[in-house]
Amino acid sequence: MKQIRKNWKIIDPFSLRIRLTIGIAAFSALVLGSLATWTSWKMQQILIDSHKHNIQQIAERLPHDVEIYSEMMQPETGLLRGMNNLAHTNTFLWSKSPDNKVLVKSATFNSLSDSTVAELMSLTKMSIKPQVYKVNQRYFVLSGCSLQVRGKLLGKLFVAQDITREQTTFLAMVQSLGVASVLAITIITIAIAFYIKYSLQPLRQLSQMTSAISPEDLGQTQLYLDNAPSEVKELAQTLTMLLSRLSQSWEQEREFVSNVSHELRTPLTIVHGYLQSVLRRQNNLTETQQEALETAASEAERTIRLLQDLLDLARADSGYLHFQMKSCVLNDLVEEIVVMPQKYSDRVITIESTAYPIEVKTDYNRFKQVLLNLIDNAIKYSEADTAVVLKLSQAKDKAILQVCDKGYGIPLQHQSRIFERFYRIDESRTHATGGCGLGLSIVKTLVEGMGGSVSVLSKLGEGSVFTISLPAVC
């Protein structure tokens, strides 16, 4: 059952393969069904026509024979003699008076059961053209006409021929034809499905090739398929050209961000320095001037941090973000870094460790930047009376650091995207806390650059846990 469900999940009902298979199979079923129906109808007509000539001969000859016999005997007796002469084993004749009473019937009726005879006699409305009737599991071709002798209407003449054996054979052939049609449609559908799967394989290969392309590989990627149709090869060439243009655009964007960040950081640093210098000599400033300068200094500092983050990301994208990896004790490193945010935020920050020492190989400055970012987020997005907890542990060759808070939490639909650049869960809250949506992106870039990984687990109203995993020194 599990395997069936798995296979069903693999089958996409909206895929081109399924649509083509269903479309061609439906067309094949329509064509074969129409052909089988026409063939059955044509065979039925041939079967009827094979007996039609005999019935017409009997209907034309009987009045003449009756006229001859009527000169020597009573009309009813002559009619009976004529019917018996023309009837044979599988042919049955009878006549009815204008008031629908049976006048005479051929002796061949003696071979039929009473119920069959009664049902045949009950048929009074018959077409002039021969038709097939089913009577008591037997099949008859029946036809009726008026019976006139010497210009006098004696009644109606009915002629029936037993075609049970032929009709049974015909129905068996129709059934066999139906089964053969179903099998043919099934085989054609399976063959078409495999052929379409084989034909769409180049598109699937092209999709797999493009899905594996990273931003760093855009410029060097060449999409080419050897045994693909011409249309797919043209598509691959078009995608290659598109990737090349995307690579150029990506490179221009990185250069622009790097250049702008570098060019703006220096003058803003100078402006921030002058503002701090003026604020240190605040004796000559009014309260309004001091407040304005403090706001300007704060915004300048925030903008400098933003530019530094952009510059770090641009360097990481270009492969120019270097790390000075050294072995150190993670426990001591965390205790040293925590002193700064604990001092300036007046928040309780506790450290829980299950092992000592936990040795890792990391870049001190980059790790400090990562940890301060995470602690800063925990402080910003949790109540002032709640503690921030750092948990240290070691699992085999991995050192684990968790930053836990009892804050607002992150909605589940946002947790997979919070490490994206400039992604913000709540614009108003982000502006209120001074964030720009780059902090967690920087954290992810730096942690992965040091050979680790970062993840988040959060529940609304209960808080968040950011987990950093770094290679441990064994």
C-alpha positions, 0 to 999 in steps of 0.5 A: 500500500505504501509503495502504491501511494509512493508511485501515485505521488510520483505520477503528476496528473498535470504533467505533459507525459500524462496529458499526451498519453491520455489524449492519444489513448482517448483518440485511439479508443475513439477510433477503435471503438468507432471501427468496432461499432461499424464492423458489428453493424455491418456484420449484422446487416450482412447476416440479415441480407443473407436471409432477406433474399429467401424471405422475399422469394417466399413472400412473392411465390406464396400468393401464386401457389395459393392461387393454383391450390385454390382452384382444387381446394378451399383457400385455407387448405391451399394456403396451408399446402403452399406454406408447407411446400415453401417452409423447411427446417428453419423457416416458419410461415403463418398468416393472420386474418384482418381481425388478427386471428391466426388462419394457418401456420406451417408444419415446421412450428411443431419443432418449436416450443409452445411458448416460442410459438405463442410469442411469435404469433403475438408479433403483429406489427412487423416491418416490411424490411426483415429485422432480427427479433429475440424470442425465448433465447432464440433469434429470428429474422422476421418480415410481414406483408399483405397476402392477396389472392386473385385481388382478394385480401386474405390477411397478413403473411408472416415469414420467420427464419431461425438464425440462432446459430448464426446470431450466436456466432455473430455475438461471440465474434462481436464480444471477441472484437470488443475484448480485442479492442480493449486489449489493443487500446491497453497495449497502445496506451502502454506503448505510447506512455513508454514512447512519450517517457523516452521522448521527454527524457531530454527535457527531464535531463535539461531540468535536472541540469538547470536545477543543479546550477548555483549562482557561482556556476552561471557563467561557466554552465554550458547546457548540451544534450547529445541525442536530443531532438532539434527543438530541445537542443535549441531550448538548451542553447537559449537557456545557456544564453540566458544563464550567461546574461544572468551571470553578467547581471549577477556580477554587475550587481555584486560589483555595484553593491561592493563599490557602493558599500565601500565608497559610502562607508568611509565618508559615513565613518568620518561623519559619524566620528565628527558627530561623536566628537561634537557630542563629547563637547556637549556643554555648548549644545542645547537640548534640541541640538544634542537630541538631533546630533544623537539621532544623526549619529545613531542613524549614521552608525546603523547605516555603517553597519548596513554597508559593512554587512552588504560589503561582507555579503558581496565579498562572500559572493565573490569568494573574497571573504577570507577566514582566519581559522584557529583552534579555540575553546568554545566555552571560553569564547562564548563567555568572553563574547557574552560580557558585552551585550550583557553589559549594555542591555541589562538583560540576563544572559546565562550559559549552560554547558554539558561538556568542557572543553569543547574545542572548535576551529573557527575565526574569532572575529567572524564568530563574535559577529555571528553570536552578537547578531543572534544575541541582539535578535534574542534581546530585541524580540523578547520581553525585558524580564526574560532571560536569554540562554546559550546552550553548549554541547557536543555531538560526535564531531560537531559542536552545538551552540543554541541561542534560546529566548522566550520571545514572540516566536516566528510563524512557521511559514516564515521560518524557511525564509528568515535567512534570506537577504532583506527578508522581514517578517514584520516591517513595522517591528523591524523598523522599530528595532532598527533592523534591515533584514541582513543580520540573519543572512550574514549569520548564515553566510559566516557560519557556512564559511566556517564549515558549519550550519545554522537553523531555527526552531520557533513557536509563536508565543513560546520563543525561538531557538537558533542552533549553530553547528560547527566542526569540533576538534577531536 
